[in-house]
């Protein structure tokens, strides 16, 4: 497939170009605007799978999840106009999560452009602020060139999404054109001066703290990071929804640095005299609204390592800014000579892990029905090390973040799939995409009742492709996060947050899946064991007390405090 002397349709050339770059899987919803590509998938069906999804938003999330799991661009195809707007949520998630992804959009023919033809949109303007590169392929002979650039752009520096529009008439052009070599991972390496300065700052510290996050990590890089932390006796926290980058059971682990952070961990970071941030963008969620690490000039000494030069210095004026890919910085850190006095902060590290261990013990459950802390602790106990756990947005995720202990890259890929963009509806399609891509791994999706119904139709995709996922739906009859904020700002003024839900277990059975309803804590473990052993997908609906809104507090307590504050 390095060259083609016989003229081919543009759509066929595109599929061959993807194969030349090692593609094995693409997700999408069919459209008449790219029929020639679908025909190309048919011709190459023994080499590449095209997974038919039920909505473009779900397809884009599946592709984003694939990019997170593998570090290779997730591929998604959709039609013009409504298809592209549906898919945009996945593009936004890939951008904020720094995930490599390529979205292909069928476009009106070049002979109809700029007339507001049927479903016509200017995709350069539409996606310009949420993608690394947006382009349109107008000539079929240039398809291999555009595909090669898309792969390199999506994976280089700070990874992210690329959008390519495919005019319908271009895809039916017959041309002969050579294919190009497969993409190569391009890494930036820290200089010797950077590493020397990093070592000097670390050696001068008394209370150092490491925050690891971002994308671009590999199993080898995570292992080298662990070696560095062990040799220097450093406490390590994981940035928002990056908990699977460092073994949560390791004695150097200090907890997740994100929403619902352990108060003791937050205080520890504020009191640190050096923060070594390896990989994260240090966004709003990781920094507690830019309070744990003050912007633009932190109180702590700050070393910020990131793969994208444009990210360094954009928010924080760090004392040392290092542009480096994660495998590159991890390799250099693993070989860094330990300071003779590094043991002086061992007690600091031991105390940080002890704080984390204490935080794993849930407070007494005072609500009615199911105790979500015990649900997550059961998941932690029963799931294999290589499990993939997904979730979307919602307060239900706070129990998962607090009580589930992630293992780094067990099974060869990441184990936590969750949107740092805060997108609802992510967990279900992410789980389906993960199970289709890695059928040997156990995959569990956690979703709230509102979150599930935003992409619950992809349960049909799981059934069609015989991808047995365990879906856990936490049903409290409302948009819980918004209700929590509502009670805090406008106590007792409930508006727009109540939900009337279906029987989720019966809905799953309608799709051909298994369905179970859990109303007591004790009933969850046998339901989970049955689901893990089942040959088809299972949905477990957990009916919870709507007043128990987070692991720490209740709606009643939030309302009472807000009313008292307003009276004062």
Beta strands, then each sheet from edge to edge (+ up, - down):
strand 1: 8-9
strand 2: 25-28
strand 3: 49-52
strand 4: 74-78
strand 5: 101-107
strand 6: 133-137
strand 7: 161-167
strand 8: 174-175
strand 9: 208-212
strand 10: 236-239
strand 11: 253-257
strand 12: 274-278
strand 13: 301-306
strand 14: 320-323
strand 15: 388-391
strand 16: 416-418
strand 17: 443-448
strand 18: 470-475
strand 19: 514-518
strand 20: 538-543
sheet 1: 1+ 8-
sheet 2: 3+ 2+ 4+ 5+ 7+ 6+
sheet 3: 11+ 10+ 9+ 12+ 13+ 14+
sheet 4: 16+ 15+ 17+ 18+ 20+ 19+
end
